[in-house]
Amino acid sequence: MIAFFISQFSCVQSIDSDLESSHTTVMTSTVSIPSGTYTIGPPPLIKAPPHTKARTVTLTYNFAVSTTEGTLGEWLAVSTTIPNQFCDDAPIHILTLQHPIRCVSWCDVIQFANLKSKHDGFEPAYHFGKNANTLNHTVDCNERAQFVSLRHKSTGWRLPTEAEWEIASLNRSATQNTTVSSVNNQAWFVENSNNMPHQVATRAPNSNGLFDTQGNLHEWIWERFGDFELTDPVDPITYDKPIPSTYTRPIKGGAFNSTTSNLTVYNRPNASPSLRHPSIGFRLVRTLPSTE
């Protein structure tokens, strides 16, 4: 196990070149989720507000989803800099390359996804326009995030849509996890995390083979936050009713400091795309060509 410390005082930390070069072959483990029609959202007996209602979604394509949250090792395989991992006065602890990367904004992640796509030989999924560099600044990220376009059928790495995330994260072999005893085996959360994220894949996976879809870190979603479509959507990548003057993005799955009620896969907190927070990370997906 390789461990290292990252300064809590700098916003972006330069990484030693020897450490970086020794991990340039880090591979991302994925599972394939097949096309089909899925029912997602809260179970029928759960009373939920309209923005969390159950719905039927059809996907006409297969997609690959990372089995773990994005890790420090995966980030360093394609980048020589890393955001401060102890942002917002997060408690200091030892980090390893197997820890999930956090304190990354939505804008940070979509830029990383394009870098990783190029590194892995895939067509980048995002188009930024002429002012891509301004996405690194808080105000410009919040204002310009709405203008980032998604090449949904590209094979590059990208953030999941909310529908994709819920489809991949559902535990189809078990009832909805709502108690401390039922989530303790799968999730790092407020009852067992010691107020910090843990190495990925150290709890049990869900029925699709994905780790930490509950707890450890919240995970960024592609779409601008809004109400779900009123009809049964096919390949949804946006919402019919984005909330006026709101450019937040959903964050899914709960985190190391979440209670059990916030770990349900249909829970929908949201955050400004510029936010870098110690409880927020990401998980990448990519659309699979019909031959894969």
Secondary structure in CASP SS format (residue, H / E / C, confidence):
PFRMAT SS
TARGET T0000
AUTHOR 0000-0000-0000
METHOD secondary structure of the structure
MODEL  1
M C 1.00
I C 1.00
A E 1.00
F E 1.00
F C 1.00
I C 1.00
S C 1.00
Q C 1.00
F C 1.00
S C 1.00
C C 1.00
V E 1.00
Q E 1.00
S E 1.00
I C 1.00
D C 1.00
S H 1.00
D H 1.00
L H 1.00
E H 1.00
S H 1.00
S C 1.00
H C 1.00
T C 1.00
T C 1.00
V C 1.00
M C 1.00
T C 1.00
S C 1.00
T E 1.00
V E 1.00
S E 1.00
I E 1.00
P C 1.00
S C 1.00
G E 1.00
T E 1.00
Y E 1.00
T E 1.00
I E 1.00
G C 1.00
P C 1.00
P C 1.00
P C 1.00
L C 1.00
I C 1.00
K C 1.00
A C 1.00
P C 1.00
P H 1.00
H H 1.00
T H 1.00
K C 1.00
A C 1.00
R E 1.00
T E 1.00
V E 1.00
T E 1.00
L E 1.00
T C 1.00
Y C 1.00
N C 1.00
F E 1.00
A E 1.00
V E 1.00
S E 1.00
T C 1.00
T C 1.00
E C 1.00
G C 1.00
T E 1.00
L H 1.00
G H 1.00
E H 1.00
W H 1.00
L H 1.00
A C 1.00
V C 1.00
S C 1.00
T C 1.00
T E 1.00
I E 1.00
P E 1.00
N C 1.00
Q C 1.00
F C 1.00
C H 1.00
D H 1.00
D H 1.00
A C 1.00
P C 1.00
I C 1.00
H C 1.00
I C 1.00
L E 1.00
T E 1.00
L C 1.00
Q C 1.00
H C 1.00
P E 1.00
I C 1.00
R C 1.00
C C 1.00
V C 1.00
S C 1.00
W H 1.00
C H 1.00
D H 1.00
V H 1.00
I H 1.00
Q H 1.00
F H 1.00
A H 1.00
N H 1.00
L H 1.00
K H 1.00
S H 1.00
K H 1.00
H H 1.00
D H 1.00
G C 1.00
F C 1.00
E C 1.00
P C 1.00
A C 1.00
Y E 1.00
H E 1.00
F C 1.00
G C 1.00
K C 1.00
N C 1.00
A H 1.00
N H 1.00
T H 1.00
L H 1.00
N H 1.00
H C 1.00
T H 1.00
V H 1.00
D H 1.00
C H 1.00
N H 1.00
E H 1.00
R H 1.00
A H 1.00
Q H 1.00
F H 1.00
V C 1.00
S E 1.00
L E 1.00
R C 1.00
H C 1.00
K C 1.00
S C 1.00
T C 1.00
G C 1.00
W C 1.00
R E 1.00
L C 1.00
P C 1.00
T C 1.00
E H 1.00
A H 1.00
E H 1.00
W H 1.00
E H 1.00
I H 1.00
A H 1.00
S H 1.00
L C 1.00
N C 1.00
R C 1.00
S C 1.00
A C 1.00
T C 1.00
Q C 1.00
N C 1.00
T C 1.00
T C 1.00
V H 1.00
S H 1.00
S H 1.00
V H 1.00
N C 1.00
N C 1.00
Q C 1.00
A C 1.00
W E 1.00
F C 1.00
V C 1.00
E C 1.00
N C 1.00
S C 1.00
N C 1.00
N C 1.00
M C 1.00
P C 1.00
H C 1.00
Q C 1.00
V C 1.00
A C 1.00
T C 1.00
R C 1.00
A C 1.00
P C 1.00
N C 1.00
S C 1.00
N C 1.00
G C 1.00
L C 1.00
F C 1.00
D C 1.00
T C 1.00
Q C 1.00
G E 1.00
N C 1.00
L C 1.00
H E 1.00
E E 1.00
W E 1.00
I C 1.00
W C 1.00
E C 1.00
R C 1.00
F C 1.00
G E 1.00
D E 1.00
F C 1.00
E C 1.00
L C 1.00
T C 1.00
D C 1.00
P C 1.00
V E 1.00
D C 1.00
P C 1.00
I C 1.00
T C 1.00
Y C 1.00
D C 1.00
K E 1.00
P E 1.00
I C 1.00
P C 1.00
S C 1.00
T C 1.00
Y C 1.00
T C 1.00
R E 1.00
P E 1.00
I E 1.00
K E 1.00
G C 1.00
G C 1.00
A C 1.00
F C 1.00
N C 1.00
S C 1.00
T C 1.00
T H 1.00
S H 1.00
N H 1.00
L C 1.00
T C 1.00
V C 1.00
Y C 1.00
N C 1.00
R C 1.00
P C 1.00
N E 1.00
A E 1.00
S C 1.00
P C 1.00
S C 1.00
L C 1.00
R C 1.00
H C 1.00
P C 1.00
S C 1.00
I E 1.00
G E 1.00
F C 1.00
R C 1.00
L C 1.00
V E 1.00
R E 1.00
T E 1.00
L C 1.00
P C 1.00
S C 1.00
T C 1.00
E C 1.00
END
